[in-house]
Amino acid sequence: MARPVAIITGASAGIGAALAGVFAANGHELILVARREMQLQALADEIAARGRPRPLVLNIDLTQQGASARIAAAMKAADLEAQYVINNAGFGLWGAAASLSRDEQLAMIDLNVRTLADLSLAFLPSLERLRGGILNVASVAAFLPGPYLTVYYASKAFVLSFSESLRAELAPRGIRVTVLCPGPVPTEFQARAGGMPRQGNGFLDRSADEVALAAYRGLMAGKALVVPGWTNKIVTFMPRLLPRAFLADRMAGIQKR
């Protein structure tokens, strides 16, 4: 019998690494997927040092097509099968969409949207057989217009809508689908986005460990949506109360600063 595993993308740092720690601590065998192999190997060593099975490390550029087939082939070779798929990999770009590299923005869509959808659908037979689930990492950005992070916000809106709809389709098959929508988390995201400055006074911030634990508990409880922190929950209600054109103008002013 193949051993069940949780596949975690973008596991080399931030929320992905924290999710790996939480899943490993709760007895799940892992596959860690990202481009930065050294960081993945260090994380795998750290998990093994805690007495957990050493995760399988896959150095894969998820912006390239065929990622799900490479992961499936590696699992078959190691006698593993997917029980949970955690789509955490993603990035943003800060700046005016007309000024940013189109190639980079399209690569963001490839990773944040196409790859996430691909991996969400690639392992459904084993997820059903093992009564597992899918955790898709979106953001409170999914609820708002986001000038100067335009493509990123739009990609997270896709993740939210896709996950909510997929959940309804897969529930009769016993597959859980949870979408995680954190607010600001101090990680490498800001640097990767092009040196985006820290915004606000930190009252929305949550640590990667706090977000990962909330996500794990939400997935295991079968929740549709996890928004860590009551302040971030308030943000998700704003579009229900305020005109979107007003929100877009306000967000443009905030992002410009």
C-alpha positions as CSV (number, residue, x, y, z in Angstrom):
1,M,0.0,0.0,0.0
2,A,1.3,3.5,-0.9
3,R,1.8,5.7,2.1
4,P,-0.4,8.8,2.3
5,V,1.3,12.2,2.2
6,A,0.5,15.9,2.3
7,I,2.0,17.9,-0.6
8,I,3.0,21.4,0.4
9,T,4.1,23.9,-2.3
10,G,6.1,27.0,-1.6
11,A,7.5,25.2,1.5
12,S,10.9,26.8,1.5
13,A,9.9,29.8,3.8
14,G,7.1,31.7,5.4
15,I,3.7,30.2,5.7
16,G,4.7,27.2,3.6
17,A,7.5,26.2,6.0
18,A,5.2,26.8,9.0
19,L,2.5,24.6,7.4
20,A,5.1,21.9,7.0
21,G,5.9,22.1,10.7
22,V,2.3,21.9,11.7
23,F,1.5,18.9,9.4
24,A,4.6,17.1,10.5
25,A,3.8,17.7,14.2
26,N,0.4,16.1,13.6
27,G,1.8,12.9,12.1
28,H,1.6,13.6,8.4
29,E,4.3,12.4,6.0
30,L,5.2,15.3,3.7
31,I,6.3,16.2,0.2
32,L,7.9,19.7,0.1
33,V,7.9,21.5,-3.3
34,A,9.7,24.7,-4.2
35,R,12.5,26.0,-6.3
36,R,15.0,26.6,-3.5
37,E,16.4,23.2,-2.8
38,M,18.8,24.1,0.0
39,Q,16.0,25.7,2.1
40,L,13.8,22.6,1.5
41,Q,16.6,20.2,2.5
42,A,17.3,22.2,5.7
43,L,13.6,22.1,6.6
44,A,13.4,18.4,5.8
45,D,16.4,17.8,8.1
46,E,14.8,19.9,10.8
47,I,11.6,17.8,10.6
48,A,13.5,14.6,10.7
49,A,15.5,15.8,13.7
50,R,12.2,16.0,15.6
51,G,11.7,12.3,15.1
52,R,9.2,12.6,12.2
53,P,9.6,10.9,8.8
54,R,12.0,12.9,6.6
55,P,9.9,14.7,3.9
56,L,10.5,14.0,0.2
57,V,12.0,17.2,-1.3
58,L,11.2,18.1,-4.9
59,N,13.0,21.0,-6.5
60,I,10.5,22.1,-9.1
61,D,9.7,25.5,-10.7
62,L,5.9,25.5,-10.4
63,T,5.5,28.3,-13.0
64,Q,6.4,25.8,-15.6
65,Q,3.8,23.4,-17.1
66,G,4.0,19.8,-16.1
67,A,4.6,20.3,-12.4
68,S,1.7,18.0,-11.4
69,A,3.0,15.2,-13.6
70,R,6.5,15.5,-12.1
71,I,5.1,15.4,-8.6
72,A,3.0,12.4,-9.5
73,A,6.0,10.6,-11.0
74,A,8.1,11.2,-7.9
75,M,5.3,10.0,-5.6
76,K,4.9,6.8,-7.6
77,A,8.6,6.1,-7.5
78,A,8.6,6.6,-3.7
79,D,5.4,4.6,-3.2
80,L,3.4,7.6,-1.9
81,E,-0.1,8.9,-2.7
82,A,-1.7,12.3,-2.0
83,Q,-4.0,12.6,0.9
84,Y,-3.7,16.4,1.3
85,V,-2.7,19.1,-1.3
86,I,-1.6,22.4,0.2
87,N,-1.3,25.0,-2.5
88,N,0.7,27.7,-0.8
89,A,3.1,28.8,-3.5
90,G,2.6,32.2,-4.9
91,F,4.0,35.7,-5.2
92,G,3.0,39.3,-5.8
93,L,4.4,42.3,-7.6
94,W,4.1,45.8,-6.3
95,G,3.7,48.7,-8.8
96,A,1.6,49.9,-11.6
97,A,0.5,47.1,-13.9
98,A,1.3,49.1,-17.0
99,S,4.9,49.6,-15.7
100,L,5.7,46.1,-14.4
101,S,7.1,43.3,-16.6
102,R,4.3,41.6,-18.4
103,D,6.3,38.4,-18.5
104,E,6.6,38.5,-14.7
105,Q,2.9,39.3,-14.2
106,L,2.0,36.4,-16.5
107,A,4.3,34.1,-14.5
108,M,2.4,35.2,-11.4
109,I,-0.8,34.1,-13.0
110,D,0.8,30.8,-14.0
111,L,1.8,30.1,-10.4
112,N,-1.0,31.7,-8.4
113,V,-3.8,30.5,-10.7
114,R,-3.0,27.9,-13.3
115,T,-0.7,25.8,-11.1
116,L,-3.0,26.0,-8.1
117,A,-5.9,24.8,-10.2
118,D,-3.8,22.0,-11.8
119,L,-2.7,20.6,-8.4
120,S,-6.2,21.0,-6.9
121,L,-7.5,18.7,-9.7
122,A,-4.6,16.4,-10.3
123,F,-5.0,14.0,-7.3
124,L,-8.7,13.8,-6.7
125,P,-9.0,9.9,-6.9
126,S,-6.5,9.5,-4.0
127,L,-7.9,12.4,-2.0
128,E,-11.4,10.8,-2.2
129,R,-10.1,7.3,-1.3
130,L,-8.1,8.6,1.7
131,R,-10.9,11.1,2.7
132,G,-8.4,13.9,2.5
133,G,-8.6,17.5,1.3
134,I,-7.2,20.6,-0.3
135,L,-6.0,23.8,1.3
136,N,-5.6,26.7,-1.0
137,V,-3.8,29.8,0.3
138,A,-5.5,33.1,-0.9
139,S,-5.5,36.3,1.1
140,V,-7.8,39.0,2.4
141,A,-6.7,40.6,-0.9
142,A,-9.2,38.2,-2.5
143,F,-12.1,40.4,-1.1
144,L,-10.8,43.7,-2.3
145,P,-9.7,45.6,-5.5
146,G,-6.0,46.1,-5.3
147,P,-4.5,48.9,-7.4
148,Y,-0.6,48.7,-7.6
149,L,-0.9,45.0,-6.7
150,T,-3.5,44.5,-9.4
151,V,-2.7,41.1,-10.8
152,Y,-1.9,39.7,-7.4
153,Y,-5.2,40.8,-5.9
154,A,-7.1,39.4,-8.9
155,S,-5.3,36.1,-8.7
156,K,-6.3,35.7,-5.1
157,A,-9.9,36.5,-6.0
158,F,-9.7,33.6,-8.4
159,V,-8.4,31.3,-5.6
160,L,-11.2,32.3,-3.3
161,S,-14.0,31.8,-5.9
162,F,-12.4,28.6,-7.3
163,S,-12.0,27.0,-3.8
164,E,-15.6,27.9,-2.7
165,S,-17.0,26.4,-5.9
166,L,-14.7,23.3,-5.9
167,R,-15.7,22.7,-2.3
168,A,-19.4,22.4,-3.3
169,E,-18.5,20.0,-6.1
170,L,-16.2,17.7,-4.0
171,A,-18.2,17.6,-0.8
172,P,-20.3,14.6,-1.9
173,R,-17.1,12.7,-2.6
174,G,-15.8,13.3,1.0
175,I,-13.0,15.7,-0.1
176,R,-12.6,18.8,2.1
177,V,-11.6,22.1,0.4
178,T,-10.6,25.0,2.6
179,V,-9.4,28.4,1.5
180,L,-7.0,30.3,3.8
181,C,-7.2,34.1,3.6
182,P,-4.6,35.7,5.9
183,G,-3.9,39.4,6.3
184,P,-0.3,40.7,6.4
185,V,2.3,38.1,7.5
186,P,5.9,39.1,8.0
187,T,7.6,36.9,5.4
188,E,9.7,37.3,2.3
189,F,6.6,38.4,0.3
190,Q,7.3,42.1,0.5
191,A,10.9,41.7,-0.7
192,R,9.8,39.4,-3.6
193,A,7.1,41.9,-4.5
194,G,9.7,44.4,-5.4
195,G,10.6,46.0,-2.0
196,M,7.0,46.8,-1.1
197,P,7.2,48.8,2.1
198,R,5.4,47.7,5.3
199,Q,2.0,49.3,5.6
200,G,-0.2,50.1,8.5
201,N,0.8,49.8,12.2
202,G,0.8,46.0,12.4
203,F,-2.6,45.5,14.0
204,L,-3.6,43.3,11.0
205,D,-0.3,41.2,11.2
206,R,-0.3,37.6,12.2
207,S,2.8,35.3,12.4
208,A,3.3,32.5,9.9
209,D,3.1,30.0,12.8
210,E,-0.3,31.4,13.9
211,V,-1.7,31.4,10.4
212,A,-0.4,27.9,9.7
213,L,-2.0,26.5,12.9
214,A,-5.4,28.2,12.1
215,A,-5.2,26.8,8.5
216,Y,-4.5,23.2,9.7
217,R,-7.3,23.3,12.3
218,G,-9.7,24.7,9.7
219,L,-8.9,22.1,7.1
220,M,-9.3,19.2,9.6
221,A,-12.6,20.7,10.8
222,G,-13.8,21.0,7.2
223,K,-14.2,24.7,7.3
224,A,-14.8,26.5,4.0
225,L,-12.9,29.7,4.9
226,V,-10.2,30.5,7.4
227,V,-9.3,34.2,8.1
228,P,-6.9,34.4,11.0
229,G,-7.4,37.3,13.4
230,W,-10.6,39.3,14.1
231,T,-9.2,42.4,12.6
232,N,-8.7,40.7,9.2
233,K,-12.2,39.3,9.4
234,I,-13.4,42.9,9.5
235,V,-11.5,43.6,6.3
236,T,-13.4,40.8,4.5
237,F,-16.7,42.5,5.3
238,M,-15.7,45.9,3.9
239,P,-16.8,45.2,0.3
240,R,-20.2,44.3,1.6
241,L,-20.6,47.7,3.2
242,L,-18.7,50.1,0.8
243,P,-18.9,50.7,-3.0
244,R,-16.1,48.9,-4.8
245,A,-15.1,52.0,-6.7
246,F,-14.6,53.8,-3.4
247,L,-12.5,50.9,-2.1
248,A,-10.4,50.9,-5.3
249,D,-9.7,54.6,-4.9
250,R,-8.8,54.2,-1.2
251,M,-6.6,51.2,-1.9
252,A,-4.8,53.1,-4.7
253,G,-4.0,55.8,-2.3
254,I,-2.7,53.4,0.3
255,Q,-0.6,51.4,-2.1
256,K,0.9,54.6,-3.7
257,R,2.1,55.7,-0.3
